Amino acid sequence: MEYVFLVCSERSGSNMITKIMDAHSQFCGPSPTHMFRFLLENYDKYGELTEDENWADFLRDALNLFNSKLSVWRTSWTFEKLSAAVKERTPSALLKTIFETEAVSANKNKLFIKENHVENFFNELERDFERPRYVVLVRDPRDMALSWKRSPILRGGVIRAANRWKKDQTFAKKLLTQIAPERSFMLRYEDILTEPEKEIKRLCDFLGVEFEEEMLAFQKNSLTEKNAQKTKDWENLNKPLMKSNFNKYKKELSEDEICYVEAICGDEMDFFGYEKIYDGNYEADFLENKIRPFERNEKEEYMLQPEEERKQRERQHKAMKKIQGKTK
């Protein structure tokens, strides 16, 4: 099974590109579970996984995380079924079993996987997956920060978003230029919106597959439609590409907010081809103090989301915290 991992900040089109790839006849692009991140970052807290008790403990927590996901998949698992299916007691073997079973159920032979913070478990991917490839998707950090600020789900606003974007793109830049340039490929969100066929054809060329028209009609897929209904953050998945969905920050962020993003993200913006609109004579700390009062970690809009979604998110949060807090 061939693996392609997406390197991307949240609110940057990651679900969009995953579903575009899922519409290809060879690629399975499952909606996110966060299993790669939480299992590969925390498996060593369980002790030696060759021991029955430790492996069973790890397997139960992994299954709990899978079952608490917000997304809709084709496949499902029980402890007994998963225990029998995984042939090697390693986190990567467990992940391969779950994701490859999903791909096979869709009659696909390649996986396109969206996961956050790839830099935190990149070494494990390089060690356990045979020469995986990486697709870097980047969005203008000012629009990304606006989208983050608007989200009823994500904590924080422009400050948190800008610092997350910088960290993600610092790794993406190294990946493209130093770490694995021959196995990495870059796309810009705005370019996909304005020239979708050209950009997706470039991606297909990199991946060694033929472009298929269905990729640009990804929103018609029945499973994608179901996932679009699961949360407000995914609601655009059942719509065609929104060709004008950029540069909205110019009207909806304040000058201080825009200046702050440019101050924090300036070097990476230059690398990825995003021009600043202010002169750059400002201090990030000064600007942060000005906009800090508008940084909302608790958003009242969250309580307006469907109760079922909020309960599922709470279950997922508990599953994640249990894995993160594991001690042996």
N, C-alpha and C positions, 0 to 999 in steps of 0.2 A: 504494500500500500504506500502510495506517495503522499508525503505531508508537505503542506504549505502553511506557514504561520503568518498571520497578519500582525504587523507592528503599527499601532495606531492609538491616538488618544481617544478618550471617550468624547462623544458629541462631535465626531469628525467624519461620520459616514461609515463607521465600521460595520454596522448591521446592513447597511445598503450594499456595500461591496461583497459582503459574505453572501447575501441573497442573490446578487448578480452571478456569483460563481456557483451557487447552488443550482441555478437554472441551467447550468451547462450539463450536458449528458454524461460527462465523466467525473464531475466534481460534486462531492457532498459538502455543503456548508451548513453545519448544524447551528442553530441559535445557541447563544452562550450559556455555559454552565458554571464557569470559573473554576472548573476542576483542575485544569493544568496548574494554574497559579497556586491554589491552596494546597494541593497534594504535593507538588514538587517543591514548594517552599517549606513544608512542614513535616514531611514523612519521617525525618530523622528523630522527631520527638516521640516516636512510637517504639523506639528500641529496635532490636534486630527483628526484621520482618520474617525471617525464617522460622521464628518461634510461633507456634500455633496461636497462642493467646494474643500476641502482638499483631499478627496478621489479621486475625478475626476482628480485633478492635479497629484496625486501620480500614478494613473492608467495610465494616458497619458505618463508620464515619463518612467514608467516600460515598457509600450508597445513600446515606442520609442527605449529603450535599446534592447528589444527582437528583434525588426525589423532591428536593425543595426548590429546584430550578423554576424560574418563571416561564421559561420557554417550553414549546411543544415539540416533542420528538416523535419519530416513528416507533422507536423501540422502548421497552421498559425492562426493569430488572428486579429480581428478588435477591436476598442474601444467598440463598442456596444456588440459584442459577448463576450468579456472578462468581461465587466461590468455585463452582465447577468449571466455569469457562476460562478463568485466568490460569494460565499454565506456569507462570513464574511469579514468585512473590516479590515483585518490585512495583513501585508506583507507575513506572512507564508501561509495564506489561498490563497493568490494570487499565490505564488510560487507553492503550491501544485496543484492548478488548472492547471497551465501551464504544469508542469512536469508530472503529472498523466495523463493528456489528451494525452500527447506524448506517454507515456507507453501503455495506453489502445489502441491507434491507431496501436501499434505494437503487440498487443495481449500479452503484458507482465504484470506481477503483482508485479514486484520489480524494484526499481530504483537504479542505480549506478551513483553517481553524482560527477563529477570533478569540483572543485572550488578552486581558489587560496586563501591563507591566511585564512584558516578555523579558526585559533585561534582568529581572530577578531570578529567572530560571533558565536563562539562555544556555548556560553550561550543561544543564541536564538534557536539554533538547539536542545539543550537539553531540553529547555522549551516547544517548539512547535511541536517537532517530537517525536513520541513514541519510546523511547529507540533505537535511530539510532545506526548503527554500523559504524566503521571507519576502513578503510584500509590504512595503512601507506606504501607508496612506496618510497624507498630511493635509490639514485644513488650516486656513488663515487663523492664527490664534485669537484674533479679535472677534471673529464670528464664532469660533469655538467657545470663547469665554462668554459671549452673549447667550449661546445655546445652553451652556452650563448654568448660567445665572437664571435663565427661564425655567429650567427643569424643576419640576416639583419633587423629583426623586433625589437628585444629587445635592449633597450638603455644600454650603458655601456658594461663592459667586466668582467674580472676576479675579480676585487674589488667588484663590485656590486653583482656579482653572489655568491661569497663566503659569503658575509654578509647576503644575502638572504637565502642561504642554512643553515647557522648557526641558523638563527632565526626560520626557518621552522622546523628544526630538534630538536631544543630546545623544541618546543611545542610538536612535535611528541614523543619525549622521555618521556615527562610528561604524555602524553595521554596513552602511552603503560604501564607505570610503576605506575602512581598515579591516574590519573583522571578517566579513564574508561578502565582499563586493561582487564576486562572480555568482553568488546565489541570492542576491538581493535586487529588488526592483522598486522603483519609486513611482507613485501616482499622487497627483494633487486632486483634492475633492472638487475644486472649482473647474478643473480641466475636464473631469468626468461629466460634470453638469453641462458644460458648454459644447464639448465634442465627445459625446459618449461612445460612439462607434469607434472612432479613431483611438481613444484611450483604452478601451476594453480589448480592441484588436492588438494593441501593443502589449497588454498584459498577457493575452493568449499566446502571443509569439514568445514571450519570455517563458511561459509555462509549457510550451511545446504542444499546444492543442489548437484546434481550429476554432475560430470565432463562430458562435451560433446566435442567430437572431433572437432566440428565446431569452438570451441573457439580458437583453434590454426590455423584456416584458416580464421581468422577475416577479412583479407585483401580482401577476395572475396565478401564480402557484398557490394551490389550496393551503399548503402548510404555512407558507409565508403569510397568507391572509389571516390564518388563525393566530400566528405570532403577533401580527400587527395589532390585534385586538387585546393583547395581554397587558399592555401598559402604554401610557401616553408617550413615553420616550420612543416607542417603536411605531407610532401611529402612521408615520409616512411610508412605512414599508408596503402598504397596499395601494400606493399611488405611483404614477409614473415619475421618472426623474424630474425634480423641480428645478428647471433650468436657470431660474433667477434667484436661487436660494443662497446668495452670498452678498457680501458688502452691506448687510443689514446693520452691522455694528455702527456704521456712519451716522445713522439716525437714532439708534437705540442705546448706544453707550455714551456716557458723558466724555468730555475731552480729557478729564483726569483719568478715567478708566482706560481710554485708548492709550494715553501716554504711559500709563503704568504697564500695560501689556507690552508696548513697544520697548520700554526700558528693561523689562525682565527678559523678553524673548528676542531682543534685537539681533544677536549674532546668528541664531538659528533661522530667524526670518530672512536674513540676508542669504543664507545658504539655500533655503527652499524657494527663494524668489518672491518674497512678499515685501513690498515697498512700505516703508514707514510714511506716515502723513504729517508727522510733526518733526521739529528740528532736532530732537534728541537731547536738548539741554535741560534735563530734569533728573532728579534723583529718585530712585525707586522707593527708598524708605520714606521720603517726604510724601510722595504720592500715595503710598500704602496707608499712611496715617490719615490722609484725607478721605480715602474711600473705605477704610475699615468699618466705619459705622453702618455701611450699607451691605456688609458681608453677612448674609443670613445663613447660619448653620442649621437652624430649624425653620422650615418653611411651612406656613399655614396651609398652602395649597396641597401639601401632601395629604392632609386629612380629607380633602375633597376627592381623592382618588378612590376607586371602588374598594369596598371593604375586603372583597376576596383577594385583590391584588396586595393590599396592605398586610393581610394575614400571611400570604405566601412569602412576601418579602421578610416578614418577621421570622418565619420558619427558616428561610435561607440565611438570614443574619445569625440566628442561633447556631445553625450548622457550621457556618464559617467560624464563628467565635469559639466553638468547641474544638475545631481543628487547630486554630491558632493558639489556643490556651492549653493545648495538650502538654503534659509533662510526664516524664518517665523516670 
